[in-house]
Amino acid sequence: MMNTFRQRLIGAVLCLAALSLAGGVVPGMIGDTLPVSALARILDSLAPQFLLAGLLLSIVAGVLGAWRIGLVTGLVVAGFAGWFMLGHLQRSLPLQRDAQVAVRVLFFNTLITNEANAGRIAKAVEDSGADVVALAESEAMRKALPELRRTYPNMLGCDRACNVVILSKLPFSGEPSGRVPAQWDGRLREAQVELGDGRVLTLAALQALKPWTLEPAIRTTEQVQDLLHDIAGPVLVAGDFNAAPWGRMNRALLDESGLRAARVPVPTWPVGSGWAGVPIDNMFVRGGARLVSLKPFGAGLGSNHLGLLAEVALGG
């Protein structure tokens, strides 16, 4: 009886390991035109969690006595994990900790229904030391914006659509370019930030559509690619992408635009999940801009996201 139970338990563990492996690999390989594409776009950001689960389940199978098949399963999972990591390495850069910081940038999705915490958020933003701040779902902050503008006098956004707003201690260079498509309806802002030494950083801040909306998300991702294609010099793209850097649509954005993600991104959702969470809020760089540090921001401020506070250097 005990041997029968153990065999069934081993079989169940190995089945779960195989499902975890499939969950870590298959969604990211599925295109955007199949009946299961929406589900795949939800799952492909969870690839590391699935692969880790598959590896742990392989070890459990070995401990239960099926060490040969557990070892083989573990090696297969480890191989796919290595393949996954190689892809991320190619699309990311490590923090350049020894570089001179040129500007501090904060991005935070405040949560549109979070008006009750607007004052606390404004105080935390001011205390962060950020030079430039991008807020998403900023309708919640509308009444606190006058207070923020005492510290950040330069503002872009929250005119017709109060979604993404950029606030800065540093001046903007000229007028907005007008290159942002109207379909974004205030969810994408572009600012040329003057750093005071003759250098300019282009900051694009966005709240992307959820990738499982498929066609609309693909179209807006392509519009971001087109926008970035015309921009020279240092670029920082900060936003709520609703997907990890290794999600299929973000991979396409990084590949087509030349942007690079943080080597070790910060999990931002759901709040309270720690390193088991998913980095759906990100900062991507290009054109000599490099991240010197990247830290979470906004725990306990009522949002369902954590924000990101980055120190940014500009190459020569």
Protein Blocks (a to p, Z undefined) as FASTA:
>chain_A
ZZmmmmmmmmmmmmmmmmmmmmmmmmmmpcckbfklmmmmmmmmmmmmmmmmmmmmmmmm
mmnopamlmmmmmmmmmmmmmmmmmmmmmmcccddfkbccfbdcddddebjmlmmmmmmm
mmmmmmnopabdcdehklmmmmmmmmmmmmmmbcgejklbccbdcddfbdcehjaehlac
fklnopaccddddehnopacdddddddddfklommmmmmmmmmmmmmmmpgcjdddddde
hpafklmklmmmmmmnopacdfbacdfbdehklmmbccfbccddeehiacfbdcdehehn
lpabdcddddddddZZ
